[in-house]
């Protein structure tokens, strides 16, 4: 079995754990800013925005805890590691987003039925926009790091921050229109629109987390890279030995930031074990170079042979 190492280019504060710590700090700052904005204006939209930031704080804290568990080494009870803990984090974030959206809907509908004029909107809007800039900048950095590390926990928190940005922008737009027109019901209407939007994002995040827990395969781009590596190895063996290698029974899965590949390599029956092991090692090295943080397990078989499982599956088909 072979595994590749995490990229060294994004070290220090760009690592998932460091960014989640920053996310916790930013969540506390935005809570203070948004609660102050709500206290000054009495806007139900800004109150909804502040409620979303409380959910951000809980989500980032839980994500940090799950990421810490996910990075534990394999042990006797978990021989494949703890990587899937990240999916629990993403699922929890999705549930929090859905819960926050329902709470925002409740408060917004209540204010819609009883609209009220707002006060000191200049300060309220300024504080809200400041928190939006903080969340937007952090979400952008976290999305980049999530793609690099294939971290579901980091992506979940980044999506949560992005929904907070949508919330703030929608609330500010509603307040500006309400102040300009005198239609104070636009304030809760903005809250309703934002709640429906983040409800969708929460559902998507929850679905992705559930797929990860059920051993979802690698994405099509990575599968194409694997196919290219195997074809290159087959061609190289043909040129160097005159023999034909056969790869089959490919299975892949994603667990947090790690990828797992299982496949069979069929070699000529007259080859020595050392020859077969050499081509297996070459293939593993090529897969490691093509797919970040991959663990490849290749089973050697003579050409024409099949495992008991393959025979049984063929009979079922």
C-alpha positions as CSV (number, residue, x, y, z in Angstrom):
1,X,0.0,0.0,0.0
2,X,1.2,3.5,-0.8
3,X,0.2,6.9,0.4
4,X,1.1,10.4,-0.7
5,X,1.8,13.3,1.5
6,X,-0.3,16.5,1.9
7,X,1.1,19.4,-0.1
8,X,3.7,21.5,1.6
9,X,2.9,24.8,-0.2
10,X,0.0,25.6,2.1
11,X,1.4,25.4,5.6
12,X,1.1,27.6,8.7
13,X,-2.1,29.6,8.9
14,X,-3.6,28.1,5.6
15,X,-3.9,24.6,7.1
16,X,-7.5,23.4,7.8
17,X,-7.0,23.5,11.6
18,X,-5.5,27.0,11.6
19,X,-8.3,28.3,9.4
20,X,-11.0,26.8,11.6
21,X,-9.4,28.5,14.6
22,X,-9.5,31.8,12.7
23,X,-13.2,31.0,11.8
24,X,-14.0,30.7,15.5
25,X,-12.4,34.1,16.2
26,X,-14.1,35.8,13.3
27,X,-17.5,34.3,14.3
28,X,-17.1,35.9,17.8
29,X,-16.2,39.3,16.2
30,X,-19.2,39.2,13.8
31,X,-21.6,38.2,16.6
32,X,-20.6,41.3,18.5
33,X,-20.9,43.5,15.4
34,X,-24.3,42.2,14.3
35,X,-25.8,42.1,17.8
36,X,-24.8,45.7,18.2
37,X,-26.3,46.5,14.7
38,X,-29.6,44.9,15.8
39,X,-29.6,46.7,19.1
40,X,-29.1,50.1,17.4
41,X,-31.7,49.6,14.7
42,X,-34.3,47.0,15.9
43,X,-34.2,45.4,12.5
44,X,-35.5,41.8,12.4
45,X,-33.3,41.3,9.3
46,X,-30.2,42.2,11.3
47,X,-31.4,40.0,14.2
48,X,-31.7,37.1,11.8
49,X,-28.2,37.9,10.5
50,X,-26.9,37.8,14.1
51,X,-28.6,34.5,14.7
52,X,-26.8,33.0,11.7
53,X,-23.5,34.1,13.2
54,X,-24.2,32.2,16.4
55,X,-24.7,29.2,14.3
56,X,-21.4,29.9,12.6
57,X,-19.6,29.9,15.9
58,X,-21.1,26.5,16.9
59,X,-20.4,25.1,13.5
60,X,-16.8,26.2,13.4
61,X,-16.2,24.9,16.9
62,X,-17.6,21.5,16.0
63,X,-15.7,21.4,12.7
64,X,-12.4,22.0,14.6
65,X,-13.2,19.2,17.0
66,X,-14.1,16.8,14.2
67,X,-11.0,17.8,12.2
68,X,-8.8,17.1,15.2
69,X,-10.3,13.6,15.4
70,X,-10.0,13.0,11.6
71,X,-6.2,13.7,11.8
72,X,-5.6,11.0,14.4
73,X,-3.5,8.1,13.1
74,X,-5.0,4.7,12.5
75,X,-5.3,2.4,15.5
76,X,-6.5,-1.1,16.3
77,X,-10.2,-0.1,16.4
78,X,-9.9,2.2,13.3
79,X,-7.3,0.5,11.0
80,X,-8.4,2.8,8.1
81,X,-8.0,6.0,10.1
82,X,-10.5,8.5,11.4
83,X,-10.9,10.6,8.2
84,X,-14.6,10.3,8.0
85,X,-15.1,12.4,11.1
86,X,-15.0,15.4,8.7
87,X,-18.3,14.3,7.2
88,X,-20.0,14.4,10.6
89,X,-18.8,18.0,10.8
90,X,-20.2,18.9,7.4
91,X,-23.5,17.2,8.2
92,X,-23.7,19.0,11.5
93,X,-23.1,22.3,9.7
94,X,-25.9,21.5,7.3
95,X,-28.3,20.8,10.1
96,X,-27.3,24.1,11.8
97,X,-27.9,26.0,8.6
98,X,-31.3,24.4,8.1
99,X,-32.2,25.2,11.7
100,X,-31.1,28.8,11.4
101,X,-33.1,29.3,8.2
102,X,-36.3,28.0,9.9
103,X,-35.7,30.3,12.9
104,X,-35.1,33.3,10.5
105,X,-38.3,32.4,8.7
106,X,-40.3,32.4,11.9
107,X,-39.0,35.7,13.1
108,X,-39.3,37.3,9.7
109,X,-42.9,36.2,9.1
110,X,-43.9,37.5,12.6
111,X,-42.4,41.0,11.8
112,X,-43.9,40.9,8.3
113,X,-47.3,40.7,9.9
114,X,-46.5,43.6,12.2
115,X,-44.0,45.9,10.4
116,X,-42.2,48.6,12.5
117,X,-40.0,51.6,11.5
118,X,-36.3,51.2,12.1
119,X,-33.8,53.5,13.8
120,X,-30.1,54.5,13.2
121,X,-29.8,52.5,10.1
122,X,-26.5,54.1,9.1
123,X,-24.6,52.5,12.0
124,X,-26.5,49.3,11.6
125,X,-25.7,49.0,7.9
126,X,-22.0,49.9,8.5
127,X,-21.5,47.3,11.2
128,X,-23.3,44.6,9.1
129,X,-21.1,45.4,6.0
130,X,-18.0,45.2,8.1
131,X,-18.9,41.7,9.3
132,X,-19.8,40.7,5.7
133,X,-16.3,41.7,4.5
134,X,-14.7,39.6,7.2
135,X,-16.8,36.5,6.5
136,X,-16.4,36.9,2.7
137,X,-12.7,37.1,2.8
138,X,-12.3,34.2,5.2
139,X,-14.8,32.0,3.1
140,X,-12.7,32.7,0.0
141,X,-9.5,31.6,1.6
142,X,-11.2,28.5,3.2
143,X,-12.7,27.4,-0.1
144,X,-9.2,27.4,-1.7
145,X,-7.7,25.5,1.2
146,X,-10.6,23.0,1.1
147,X,-9.9,22.2,-2.5
148,X,-6.2,21.8,-1.8
149,X,-6.7,19.5,1.2
150,X,-10.0,17.9,0.1
151,X,-11.3,18.8,3.5
152,X,-15.1,18.4,3.9
153,X,-15.0,20.0,7.3
154,X,-13.3,23.1,5.9
155,X,-15.7,23.2,2.9
156,X,-18.7,22.9,5.2
157,X,-17.5,25.8,7.3
158,X,-16.7,27.9,4.2
159,X,-20.2,27.3,2.8
160,X,-21.7,28.3,6.1
161,X,-19.7,31.5,6.1
162,X,-20.8,32.1,2.5
163,X,-24.5,31.7,3.5
164,X,-23.8,34.3,6.2
165,X,-22.5,36.6,3.5
166,X,-25.7,36.1,1.5
167,X,-27.7,36.8,4.6
168,X,-25.9,40.0,5.3
169,X,-26.1,41.3,1.7
170,X,-29.8,40.4,1.5
171,X,-30.6,42.1,4.8
172,X,-28.6,45.3,3.9
173,X,-30.4,45.5,0.5
174,X,-33.8,45.1,2.2
175,X,-33.0,47.8,4.7
176,X,-31.8,50.2,2.1
177,X,-35.0,49.7,0.1
178,X,-37.1,50.0,3.2
179,X,-35.5,53.2,4.2
180,X,-35.8,54.7,0.7
181,X,-39.4,53.8,0.2
182,X,-40.8,53.7,3.7
183,X,-42.1,50.2,3.1
184,X,-40.9,48.7,6.4
185,X,-42.2,45.3,5.4
186,X,-39.3,45.0,3.0
187,X,-37.1,44.3,6.1
188,X,-38.8,41.0,7.0
189,X,-39.2,40.2,3.3
190,X,-35.4,40.2,3.0
191,X,-35.2,37.9,6.0
192,X,-37.6,35.5,4.3
193,X,-35.7,35.5,1.0
194,X,-32.3,34.9,2.7
195,X,-33.7,32.1,4.9
196,X,-35.0,30.2,1.8
197,X,-31.6,30.7,0.2
198,X,-29.6,29.3,3.1
199,X,-32.1,26.5,3.6
200,X,-31.1,25.3,0.1
201,X,-27.4,25.5,0.9
202,X,-27.9,23.6,4.1
203,X,-29.7,20.8,2.3
204,X,-27.0,20.5,-0.3
205,X,-24.3,20.3,2.4
206,X,-26.2,17.7,4.3
207,X,-26.6,15.6,1.2
208,X,-22.9,15.8,0.4
209,X,-22.0,14.7,3.9
210,X,-24.3,11.7,3.7
211,X,-22.7,10.7,0.4
212,X,-19.3,10.8,2.0
213,X,-20.3,8.6,4.8
214,X,-21.5,6.1,2.2
215,X,-18.1,5.8,0.6
216,X,-18.6,7.9,-2.5
217,X,-16.3,7.3,-5.4
218,X,-13.7,9.7,-6.6
219,X,-14.9,12.4,-8.9
220,X,-14.7,11.9,-12.7
221,X,-11.6,14.0,-13.1
222,X,-9.7,11.9,-10.7
223,X,-11.0,8.7,-12.2
224,X,-9.7,9.9,-15.6
225,X,-6.3,10.6,-14.0
226,X,-6.3,7.0,-12.7
227,X,-7.2,5.6,-16.1
228,X,-4.4,7.6,-17.7
229,X,-1.9,6.3,-15.2
230,X,-3.0,2.6,-15.8
231,X,-2.8,3.0,-19.6
232,X,0.6,4.5,-19.3
233,X,1.8,1.6,-17.2
234,X,0.4,-0.9,-19.6
235,X,2.2,0.8,-22.6
236,X,5.5,1.0,-20.6
237,X,5.4,-2.7,-19.8
238,X,4.7,-3.5,-23.4
239,X,7.7,-1.5,-24.6
240,X,10.1,-2.7,-21.9
241,X,9.1,-6.4,-21.5
242,X,7.0,-7.2,-24.5
243,X,4.3,-8.4,-22.1
244,X,0.8,-7.1,-21.6
245,X,-0.4,-6.0,-18.1
246,X,-4.1,-6.1,-17.2
247,X,-5.7,-3.8,-14.6
248,X,-9.2,-4.5,-13.4
249,X,-11.6,-4.5,-10.4
250,X,-10.9,-0.8,-9.8
251,X,-12.7,0.5,-6.7
252,X,-12.2,4.0,-5.2
253,X,-13.6,6.0,-2.3
254,X,-13.2,9.4,-0.7
255,X,-12.8,9.8,3.1
256,X,-12.2,13.3,4.2
257,X,-9.0,14.6,2.6
258,X,-7.8,11.1,1.6
259,X,-8.4,9.0,-1.4
260,X,-8.4,5.2,-1.5
261,X,-7.8,3.0,-4.6
262,X,-8.1,-0.8,-4.7
263,X,-7.5,-2.7,-7.9
264,X,-6.0,-5.9,-9.4
265,X,-2.9,-6.2,-11.5
266,X,-2.7,-9.3,-13.7
267,X,0.8,-10.2,-14.8
268,X,2.2,-13.1,-17.0
269,X,2.3,-16.3,-15.0
270,X,5.9,-17.0,-15.8
271,X,7.1,-13.7,-14.2
272,X,8.9,-13.9,-11.0
273,X,7.4,-12.4,-7.9
274,X,10.1,-9.7,-7.9
275,X,9.2,-8.7,-11.5
276,X,5.5,-8.4,-10.6
277,X,6.2,-6.5,-7.4
278,X,8.4,-4.0,-9.3
279,X,5.5,-3.1,-11.7
280,X,3.2,-2.8,-8.8
281,X,5.5,-0.4,-7.1
282,X,5.9,1.6,-10.3
283,X,2.1,1.9,-10.6
284,X,1.7,2.9,-7.0
285,X,4.3,5.6,-7.4
286,X,2.5,6.9,-10.5
287,X,-0.8,7.0,-8.8
288,X,0.7,8.9,-5.9
289,X,2.0,11.5,-8.2
290,X,-1.3,11.9,-10.0
291,X,-3.7,12.0,-7.0
292,X,-3.0,14.0,-3.8
293,X,-3.1,12.1,-0.5
294,X,-3.9,8.8,-2.1
295,X,-3.6,5.3,-0.6
296,X,-3.3,2.6,-3.3
297,X,-3.7,-1.1,-2.6
298,X,-2.9,-3.3,-5.6
299,X,-3.4,-7.1,-5.5
300,X,-1.2,-9.2,-7.8
301,X,-2.7,-12.0,-9.8
302,X,-1.5,-14.2,-12.7
303,X,-3.2,-13.5,-16.0
304,X,-6.5,-15.4,-16.4
305,X,-7.0,-15.8,-12.7
306,X,-9.9,-14.3,-10.7
307,X,-10.6,-13.9,-7.0
308,X,-13.5,-15.8,-5.4
309,X,-15.4,-12.5,-5.0
310,X,-15.0,-11.7,-8.7
311,X,-16.2,-15.2,-9.6
312,X,-19.2,-14.9,-7.3
313,X,-20.1,-11.4,-8.6
314,X,-19.8,-12.7,-12.2
315,X,-22.2,-15.5,-11.4
316,X,-24.7,-13.0,-9.9
317,X,-24.6,-10.9,-13.0
